[in-house]
Structure formats: structure tokens, C-alpha cells
């Protein structure tokens, strides 16, 4: 695991965008695994700038998102489908048919999870972007999830619902379930880029970098992957002793 420590969120976003832009220049039909949440918003802003400056194009890029809330229609302002369009896709030349976000509305959620898993198994993601939950989750793989888990319907941990309540009017509106890539799907990517910023991620970053590999802390699995870049800012790295 290569750890890059930068000063602040702006630098973190710029550094992450360089890694992705380099890949997109080398391979114009790269397959990107994408994340939502607060952390990658700055990265996406930088990618939009690079697209506007004609440095990169999304014309042949395909994307697979990590997860989607259940119990929210696609058009809901907090669905991850809407999030991705608002923060990236609406501003670049990405083709709608190349965008893959788990579909979570239907009567048979397990079937939807299986369909997304089959899609994932038919490709090799070149680079997977990850944030990290305060409890160590990646995607919505909450503590205790098996490292062999593939795409599934998860009941969100209370901590995750509380963390995400800031996007909703109240915690009651936060969905209880999500469809998420499993840890096995995430580990299948050729390269992984994990971003962590701010004081809220200090414990998680310490566990990730200095703690043991355990299913109690899902992100620790990344130590078993041979090609991971972790970018943290000073605030997020404050508890590190090494
Ligand atoms: C998002 C996702 C989550 C977030 C994590 C951190 O698609 O799967 O694992 O990356 O909850 O969220 P933020 O960036 O909002 O702190």
C-alpha cells in the first residue's frame, strides 16, 4: 500500500485527479470504479476541469459505481445515480450507456444484486476509487462483512446512517438498505485509489495503515492487494505514529 500524505483536501483532490488523468491518457477506454460521498467531489471537480481544458476525454470510458441506496427512486436528489450525474457525468462527455450504477428499485432486490455482480464479473476495473467510512467500511461493506462477499443487499450500520444523515432532512429519511459491490468485487480491480480527508477519518486512517487485517475493519483487506494508493491529508493522518 503506497500512502501519499498531502496538506489538505484541495491537494488531495488534485493529486487523485492526476492519478486518474494519467490512466485515462494511457488508456482512453479505461474502466473506472467510482464512489460517491463527500470525499471524491473535489476529485470529480478536477476531472471536469481537465476535460474542459481538453486534457482528458470520457468518450470511451466506462464506469461502475460502488453502490446505491435502496428505497430511493433514481431521480431522488440523494440517490447515487443523481449524485454521479450532478457531480461528474452531466459535465463531461461520458456516454450514458457506459455508466453503470446498481439499480436498486424493484421487488426482487437479490436478483438486482446478482445482475450487477454478473456485470462486474464480465469486466476488469482498471482503477477503483474508494472513500472510507468512519467505521472502516468500503463501498457499504460494513464491519463483519466477509472478505469473500460479492455484490449484495446490505442493512446499513447505524453509524453509517448517522454519518449520512447530513445529506437528508432527518435521519428518518436515510435509507436502511443499500446494494453494494462486495469486498471481493472491489479487490478484483487492477488498481485501487482510496481517499481520506479531515478529522472524522483519523481513527479509520490509523486502523487502515497501522492496524491488523481483520473483517472487523473492512478496509484492512486492501493490505492484501498489490496495487493500492492511499491519499490522506494532514488532518486525517494526525493519529499516525509511523
Ligand atoms: C460511497 C461509498 C462509501 C463512502 C464512505 C465515505 O459510494 O461507498 O463507502 O466512500 O462512506 O463517505 P464520505 O466520503 O462522505 O465521508
Boltz pocket constraint, residues with backbone or C-beta under 6 A from the ligand:
constraints:
  - pocket:
      binder: B
      contacts: [[A, 34], [A, 35], [A, 36], [A, 37], [A, 38], [A, 39], [A, 40], [A, 66], [A, 67], [A, 130], [A, 131], [A, 132], [A, 133], [A, 134], [A, 137], [A, 138], [A, 139], [A, 140]]
      max_distance: 6.0
